[in-house]
């Protein structure tokens, strides 16, 4: 780990939260914190992990990438 405050320490988390804010949170007004929590959970579990294509995964969703990775392991 590098020194505290180094921007590279949290680059993955910062990238994710930037996407979350841009694609979901900024477009909505929540009536309660429970509504916000539920909507964000839906975004992460139902869209981000299952359907959203990621550039670092050869434009596959994380679920599809893991599935293909497991298939390669099983064949070896």
N, CA, C and O atoms as a printed pandas DataFrame, in Angstrom:
     atom_number atom_name residue_name chain_id  residue_number  x_coord  y_coord  z_coord
0              1         N          UNK        A               1    0.858   -1.184    0.000
1              2        CA          UNK        A               1    0.000    0.000    0.000
2              3         C          UNK        A               1    0.895    1.235    0.000
3              4         O          UNK        A               1    1.975    1.247    0.592
4              5         N          UNK        A               2    0.431    2.235   -0.657
5              6        CA          UNK        A               2    1.179    3.486   -0.670
6              7         C          UNK        A               2    0.746    4.357    0.504
7              8         O          UNK        A               2   -0.059    3.946    1.338
8              9         N          UNK        A               3    1.284    5.539    0.549
9             10        CA          UNK        A               3    0.998    6.448    1.657
10            11         C          UNK        A               3   -0.464    6.869    1.692
11            12         O          UNK        A               3   -1.145    6.889    0.666
12            13         N          UNK        A               4   -0.930    7.202    2.878
13            14        CA          UNK        A               4   -2.303    7.666    3.055
14            15         C          UNK        A               4   -2.557    8.908    2.203
15            16         O          UNK        A               4   -1.718    9.804    2.115
16            17         N          UNK        A               5   -3.720    8.938    1.588
17            18        CA          UNK        A               5   -4.086   10.083    0.771
18            19         C          UNK        A               5   -3.674    9.966   -0.682
19            20         O          UNK        A               5   -4.024   10.822   -1.494
20            21         N          UNK        A               6   -2.947    8.934   -1.018
21            22        CA          UNK        A               6   -2.549    8.735   -2.401
22            23         C          UNK        A               6   -3.786    8.364   -3.210
23            24         O          UNK        A               6   -4.478    7.402   -2.875
24            25         N          UNK        A               7   -4.067    9.107   -4.255
25            26        CA          UNK        A               7   -5.298    8.902   -5.015
26            27         C          UNK        A               7   -5.379    7.534   -5.673
27            28         O          UNK        A               7   -6.472    7.092   -6.029
28            29         N          UNK        A               8   -4.264    6.858   -5.841
29            30        CA          UNK        A               8   -4.287    5.548   -6.485
30            31         C          UNK        A               8   -4.778    4.453   -5.545
31            32         O          UNK        A               8   -5.126    3.362   -5.996
32            33         N          UNK        A               9   -4.811    4.730   -4.246
33            34        CA          UNK        A               9   -5.271    3.731   -3.288
34            35         C          UNK        A               9   -6.723    3.347   -3.524
35            36         O          UNK        A               9   -7.084    2.176   -3.400
36            37         N          UNK        A              10   -7.548    4.311   -3.858
37            38        CA          UNK        A              10   -8.986    4.077   -3.949
38            39         C          UNK        A              10   -9.518    4.259   -5.366
39            40         O          UNK        A              10  -10.700    4.550   -5.544
40            41         N          UNK        A              11   -8.689    4.098   -6.351
41            42        CA          UNK        A              11   -9.128    4.408   -7.717
42            43         C          UNK        A              11  -10.272    3.514   -8.187
43            44         O          UNK        A              11  -11.152    3.984   -8.908
44            45         N          UNK        A              12  -10.283    2.249   -7.801
45            46        CA          UNK        A              12  -11.367    1.353   -8.224
46            47         C          UNK        A              12  -12.677    1.770   -7.560
47            48         O          UNK        A              12  -13.712    1.861   -8.220
48            49         N          UNK        A              13  -12.628    2.020   -6.268
49            50        CA          UNK        A              13  -13.839    2.436   -5.554
50            51         C          UNK        A              13  -14.332    3.790   -6.056
51            52         O          UNK        A              13  -15.534    3.984   -6.237
52            53         N          UNK        A              14  -13.422    4.716   -6.279
53            54        CA          UNK        A              14  -13.816    6.030   -6.771
54            55         C          UNK        A              14  -14.450    5.932   -8.152
55            56         O          UNK        A              14  -15.416    6.638   -8.440
56            57         N          UNK        A              15  -13.931    5.081   -8.992
57            58        CA          UNK        A              15  -14.501    4.883  -10.322
58            59         C          UNK        A              15  -15.916    4.319  -10.224
59            60         O          UNK        A              15  -16.819    4.774  -10.926
60            61         N          UNK        A              16  -16.110    3.326   -9.349
61            62        CA          UNK        A              16  -17.432    2.745   -9.177
62            63         C          UNK        A              16  -18.434    3.781   -8.675
63            64         O          UNK        A              16  -19.536    3.887   -9.214
64            65         N          UNK        A              17  -18.061    4.544   -7.650
65            66        CA          UNK        A              17  -18.998    5.518   -7.090
66            67         C          UNK        A              17  -19.285    6.649   -8.070
67            68         O          UNK        A              17  -20.382    7.207   -8.058
68            69         N          UNK        A              18  -18.325    6.995   -8.912
69            70        CA          UNK        A              18  -18.586    7.988   -9.955
70            71         C          UNK        A              18  -19.651    7.473  -10.915
71            72         O          UNK        A              18  -20.567    8.211  -11.276
72            73         N          UNK        A              19  -19.538    6.208  -11.332
73            74        CA          UNK        A              19  -20.546    5.616  -12.214
74            75         C          UNK        A              19  -21.910    5.530  -11.532
75            76         O          UNK        A              19  -22.936    5.841  -12.138
76            77         N          UNK        A              20  -21.913    5.111  -10.285
77            78        CA          UNK        A              20  -23.168    5.009   -9.535
78            79         C          UNK        A              20  -23.874    6.354   -9.489
79            80         O          UNK        A              20  -25.075    6.441   -9.744
80            81         N          UNK        A              21  -23.136    7.387   -9.168
81            82        CA          UNK        A              21  -23.741    8.722   -9.094
82            83         C          UNK        A              21  -24.226    9.182  -10.467
83            84         O          UNK        A              21  -25.333    9.704  -10.595
84            85         N          UNK        A              22  -23.401    8.990  -11.488
85            86        CA          UNK        A              22  -23.752    9.471  -12.826
86            87         C          UNK        A              22  -24.922    8.697  -13.427
87            88         O          UNK        A              22  -25.807    9.294  -14.040
88            89         N          UNK        A              23  -24.937    7.379  -13.261
89            90        CA          UNK        A              23  -25.946    6.565  -13.920
90            91         C          UNK        A              23  -27.223    6.388  -13.121
91            92         O          UNK        A              23  -28.258    6.050  -13.696
92            93         N          UNK        A              24  -27.185    6.603  -11.816
93            94        CA          UNK        A              24  -28.372    6.289  -11.024
94            95         C          UNK        A              24  -28.795    7.391  -10.062
95            96         O          UNK        A              24  -29.923    7.878  -10.142
96            97         N          UNK        A              25  -27.930    7.782   -9.178
97            98        CA          UNK        A              25  -28.327    8.635   -8.054
98            99         C          UNK        A              25  -28.680   10.053   -8.489
99           100         O          UNK        A              25  -29.661   10.611   -7.998
100          101         N          UNK        A              26  -27.913   10.648   -9.393
101          102        CA          UNK        A              26  -28.177   12.034   -9.795
102          103         C          UNK        A              26  -29.481   12.190  -10.560
103          104         O          UNK        A              26  -29.999   13.302  -10.672
104          105         N          UNK        A              27  -30.017   11.107  -11.084
105          106        CA          UNK        A              27  -31.242   11.178  -11.870
106          107         C          UNK        A              27  -32.497   11.007  -11.021
107          108         O          UNK        A              27  -33.607   11.086  -11.549
108          109         N          UNK        A              28  -32.349   10.774   -9.723
109          110        CA          UNK        A              28  -33.505   10.458   -8.890
110          111         C          UNK        A              28  -33.550   11.311   -7.639
111          112         O          UNK        A              28  -32.530   11.798   -7.150
112          113         N          UNK        A              29  -34.759   11.476   -7.138
113          114        CA          UNK        A              29  -34.984   12.106   -5.832
114          115         C          UNK        A              29  -35.658   11.049   -4.975
115          116         O          UNK        A              29  -36.739   10.561   -5.306
116          117         N          UNK        A              30  -35.018   10.703   -3.881
117          118        CA          UNK        A              30  -35.528    9.653   -3.003
118          119         C          UNK        A              30  -36.338   10.257   -1.865
119          120         O          UNK        A              30  -35.962   11.288   -1.307
120          121         N          UNK        A              31  -37.448    9.616   -1.524
121          122        CA          UNK        A              31  -38.293   10.117   -0.440
122          123         C          UNK        A              31  -37.793    9.670    0.922
123          124         O          UNK        A              31  -38.133   10.282    1.935
124          125         N          UNK        A              32  -36.995    8.619    0.964
125          126        CA          UNK        A              32  -36.447    8.152    2.244
126          127         C          UNK        A              32  -35.120    7.443    2.002
127          128         O          UNK        A              32  -34.788    7.094    0.869
128          129         N          UNK        A              33  -34.379    7.238    3.063
129          130        CA          UNK        A              33  -33.101    6.541    2.931
130          131         C          UNK        A              33  -33.321    5.076    2.564
131          132         O          UNK        A              33  -32.484    4.468    1.897
132          133         N          UNK        A              34  -34.441    4.511    2.997
133          134        CA          UNK        A              34  -34.738    3.122    2.616
134          135         C          UNK        A              34  -34.997    2.995    1.114
135          136         O          UNK        A              34  -34.597    2.009    0.495
136          137         N          UNK        A              35  -35.661    3.986    0.533
137          138        CA          UNK        A              35  -35.875    3.980   -0.918
138          139         C          UNK        A              35  -34.543    4.076   -1.660
139          140         O          UNK        A              35  -34.323    3.380   -2.651
140          141         N          UNK        A              36  -33.669    4.936   -1.174
141          142        CA          UNK        A              36  -32.348    5.084   -1.793
142          143         C          UNK        A              36  -31.557    3.788   -1.672
143          144         O          UNK        A              36  -30.953    3.329   -2.641
144          145         N          UNK        A              37  -31.564    3.207   -0.493
145          146        CA          UNK        A              37  -30.818    1.963   -0.261
146          147         C          UNK        A              37  -31.330    0.856   -1.183
147          148         O          UNK        A              37  -30.542    0.120   -1.777
148          149         N          UNK        A              38  -32.633    0.745   -1.296
149          150        CA          UNK        A              38  -33.228   -0.285   -2.141
150          151         C          UNK        A              38  -32.883   -0.066   -3.615
151          152         O          UNK        A              38  -32.566   -1.019   -4.327
152          153         N          UNK        A              39  -32.945    1.175   -4.068
153          154        CA          UNK        A              39  -32.652    1.480   -5.463
154          155         C          UNK        A              39  -31.175    1.220   -5.787
155          156         O          UNK        A              39  -30.858    0.680   -6.847
156          157         N          UNK        A              40  -30.292    1.597   -4.893
157          158        CA          UNK        A              40  -28.864    1.374   -5.113
158          159         C          UNK        A              40  -28.553   -0.117   -5.095
159          160         O          UNK        A              40  -27.743   -0.590   -5.892
160          161         N          UNK        A              41  -29.188   -0.861   -4.193
161          162        CA          UNK        A              41  -29.011   -2.314   -4.174
162          163         C          UNK        A              41  -29.451   -2.913   -5.502
163          164         O          UNK        A              41  -28.767   -3.767   -6.067
164          165         N          UNK        A              42  -30.602   -2.457   -5.996
165          166        CA          UNK        A              42  -31.105   -2.943   -7.283
166          167         C          UNK        A              42  -30.121   -2.634   -8.405
167          168         O          UNK        A              42  -29.876   -3.479   -9.266
168          169         N          UNK        A              43  -29.559   -1.434   -8.400
169          170        CA          UNK        A              43  -28.595   -1.050   -9.431
170          171         C          UNK        A              43  -27.372   -1.972   -9.403
171          172         O          UNK        A              43  -26.941   -2.471  -10.443
172          173         N          UNK        A              44  -26.824   -2.192   -8.220
173          174        CA          UNK        A              44  -25.597   -2.984   -8.112
174          175         C          UNK        A              44  -25.849   -4.452   -8.416
175          176         O          UNK        A              44  -25.123   -5.055   -9.207
176          177         N          UNK        A              45  -26.859   -5.026   -7.803
177          178        CA          UNK        A              45  -27.081   -6.468   -7.931
178          179         C          UNK        A              45  -27.780   -6.878   -9.217
179          180         O          UNK        A              45  -27.505   -7.951   -9.752
180          181         N          UNK        A              46  -28.674   -6.048   -9.718
181          182        CA          UNK        A              46  -29.476   -6.441  -10.867
182          183         C          UNK        A              46  -28.942   -5.890  -12.191
183          184         O          UNK        A              46  -29.199   -6.477  -13.242
184          185         N          UNK        A              47  -28.214   -4.789  -12.162
185          186        CA          UNK        A              47  -27.725   -4.209  -13.406
186          187         C          UNK        A              47  -26.203   -4.223  -13.482
187          188         O          UNK        A              47  -25.639   -4.776  -14.425
188          189         N          UNK        A              48  -25.539   -3.630  -12.515
189          190        CA          UNK        A              48  -24.089   -3.459  -12.588
190          191         C          UNK        A              48  -23.366   -4.792  -12.689
191          192         O          UNK        A              48  -22.483   -4.947  -13.532
192          193         N          UNK        A              49  -23.713   -5.741  -11.860
193          194        CA          UNK        A              49  -23.024   -7.033  -11.865
194          195         C          UNK        A              49  -23.503   -7.970  -12.964
195          196         O          UNK        A              49  -22.717   -8.762  -13.482
196          197         N          UNK        A              50  -24.769   -7.895  -13.327
197          198        CA          UNK        A              50  -25.334   -8.853  -14.287
198          199         C          UNK        A              50  -25.296   -8.401  -15.736
199          200         O          UNK        A              50  -25.049   -9.217  -16.624
200          201         N          UNK        A              51  -25.531   -7.138  -15.993
201          202        CA          UNK        A              51  -25.758   -6.702  -17.373
202          203         C          UNK        A              51  -24.752   -5.694  -17.890
203          204         O          UNK        A              51  -24.416   -5.718  -19.074
204          205         N          UNK        A              52  -24.260   -4.803  -17.031
205          206        CA          UNK        A              52  -23.402   -3.724  -17.499
206          207         C          UNK        A              52  -22.073   -4.281  -17.988
207          208         O          UNK        A              52  -21.408   -5.038  -17.280
208          209         N          UNK        A              53  -21.693   -3.903  -19.196
209          210        CA          UNK        A              53  -20.439   -4.376  -19.782
210          211         C          UNK        A              53  -19.289   -3.522  -19.253
211          212         O          UNK        A              53  -19.402   -2.301  -19.154
212          213         N          UNK        A              54  -18.181   -4.182  -18.915
213          214        CA          UNK        A              54  -17.020   -3.513  -18.344
214          215         C          UNK        A              54  -15.851   -3.607  -19.315
215          216         O          UNK        A              54  -15.560   -4.676  -19.853
216          217         N          UNK        A              55  -15.192   -2.491  -19.530
217          218        CA          UNK        A              55  -14.059   -2.452  -20.438
218          219         C          UNK        A              55  -12.902   -3.329  -19.997
219          220         O          UNK        A              55  -12.191   -3.889  -20.831
220          221         N          UNK        A              56  -12.713   -3.449  -18.703
221          222        CA          UNK        A              56  -11.593   -4.257  -18.206
222          223         C          UNK        A              56  -11.877   -5.756  -18.285
223          224         O          UNK        A              56  -10.979   -6.567  -18.057
224          225         N          UNK        A              57  -13.105   -6.128  -18.603
225          226        CA          UNK        A              57  -13.496   -7.544  -18.728
226          227         C          UNK        A              57  -13.787   -7.919  -20.173
227          228         O          UNK        A              57  -14.639   -8.769  -20.433
228          229         N          UNK        A              58  -13.093   -7.301  -21.107
229          230        CA          UNK        A              58  -13.332   -7.571  -22.539
230          231         C          UNK        A              58  -14.788   -7.318  -22.924
231          232         O          UNK        A              58  -15.369   -8.061  -23.715
232          233         N          UNK        A              59  -15.361   -6.281  -22.367
233          234        CA          UNK        A              59  -16.747   -5.871  -22.615
234          235         C          UNK        A              59  -17.764   -6.950  -22.259
235          236         O          UNK        A              59  -18.769   -7.122  -22.949
236          237         N          UNK        A              60  -17.493   -7.670  -21.180
237          238        CA          UNK        A              60  -18.426   -8.650  -20.625
238          239         C          UNK        A              60  -18.901   -8.154  -19.271
239          240         O          UNK        A              60  -18.215   -7.372  -18.612
240          241         N          UNK        A              61  -20.073   -8.608  -18.857
241          242        CA          UNK        A              61  -20.518   -8.302  -17.502
242          243         C          UNK        A              61  -19.673   -9.134  -16.531
243          244         O          UNK        A              61  -19.124  -10.161  -16.929
244          245         N          UNK        A              62  -19.559   -8.713  -15.276
245          246        CA          UNK        A              62  -18.787   -9.505  -14.318
246          247         C          UNK        A              62  -19.290  -10.938  -14.191
247          248         O          UNK        A              62  -18.490  -11.862  -14.046
248          249         N          UNK        A              63  -20.593  -11.133  -14.243
249          250        CA          UNK        A              63  -21.148  -12.484  -14.129
250          251         C          UNK        A              63  -20.717  -13.336  -15.324
251          252         O          UNK        A              63  -20.296  -14.479  -15.150
252          253         N          UNK        A              64  -20.820  -12.790  -16.527
253          254        CA          UNK        A              64  -20.422  -13.532  -17.730
254          255         C          UNK        A              64  -18.916  -13.796  -17.733
255          256         O          UNK        A              64  -18.473  -14.875  -18.128
256          257         N          UNK        A              65  -18.140  -12.823  -17.299
257          258        CA          UNK        A              65  -16.692  -12.996  -17.243
258          259         C          UNK        A              65  -16.319  -14.135  -16.292
259          260         O          UNK        A              65  -15.483  -14.973  -16.630
260          261         N          UNK        A              66  -16.929  -14.170  -15.115
261          262        CA          UNK        A              66  -16.652  -15.237  -14.150
262          263         C          UNK        A              66  -17.091  -16.594  -14.697
263          264         O          UNK        A              66  -16.405  -17.596  -14.494
264          265         N          UNK        A              67  -18.217  -16.629  -15.382
265          266        CA          UNK        A              67  -18.703  -17.878  -15.966
266          267         C          UNK        A              67  -17.697  -18.420  -16.988
267          268         O          UNK        A              67  -17.355  -19.603  -16.968
268          269         N          UNK        A              68  -17.232  -17.550  -17.870
269          270        CA          UNK        A              68  -16.264  -17.984  -18.882
270          271         C          UNK        A              68  -14.932  -18.380  -18.256
271          272         O          UNK        A              68  -14.278  -19.316  -18.716
272          273         N          UNK        A              69  -14.537  -17.671  -17.217
273          274        CA          UNK        A              69  -13.304  -18.014  -16.508
274          275         C          UNK        A              69  -13.416  -19.401  -15.891
275          276         O          UNK        A              69  -12.485  -20.201  -15.976
276          277         N          UNK        A              70  -14.557  -19.686  -15.270
277          278        CA          UNK        A              70  -14.767  -20.994  -14.655
278          279         C          UNK        A              70  -14.782  -22.095  -15.708
279          280         O          UNK        A              70  -14.273  -23.190  -15.468
280          281         N          UNK        A              71  -15.362  -21.814  -16.871
281          282        CA          UNK        A              71  -15.350  -22.804  -17.956
282          283         C          UNK        A              71  -13.923  -23.128  -18.396
283          284         O          UNK        A              71  -13.600  -24.289  -18.648
284          285         N          UNK        A              72  -13.064  -22.102  -18.490
285          286        CA          UNK        A              72  -11.673  -22.346  -18.875
286          287         C          UNK        A              72  -10.962  -23.191  -17.825
287          288         O          UNK        A              72  -10.156  -24.055  -18.171
288          289         N          UNK        A              73  -11.247  -22.955  -16.558
289          290        CA          UNK        A              73  -10.627  -23.761  -15.491
290          291         C          UNK        A              73  -11.093  -25.208  -15.547
291          292         O          UNK        A              73  -10.307  -26.133  -15.343
292          293         N          UNK        A              74  -12.376  -25.391  -15.826
293          294        CA          UNK        A              74  -12.928  -26.739  -15.876
294          295         C          UNK        A              74  -12.343  -27.552  -17.030
295          296         O          UNK        A              74  -12.164  -28.764  -16.908
296          297         N          UNK        A              75  -12.046  -26.891  -18.145
297          298        CA          UNK        A              75  -11.482  -27.575  -19.305
298          299         C          UNK        A              75  -10.017  -27.943  -19.096
299          300         O          UNK        A              75   -9.519  -28.885  -19.711
300          301         N          UNK        A              76   -9.340  -27.216  -18.248
301          302        CA          UNK        A              76   -7.893  -27.449  -18.050
302          303         C          UNK        A              76   -7.592  -28.631  -17.179
303          304         O          UNK        A              76   -6.424  -28.935  -16.934
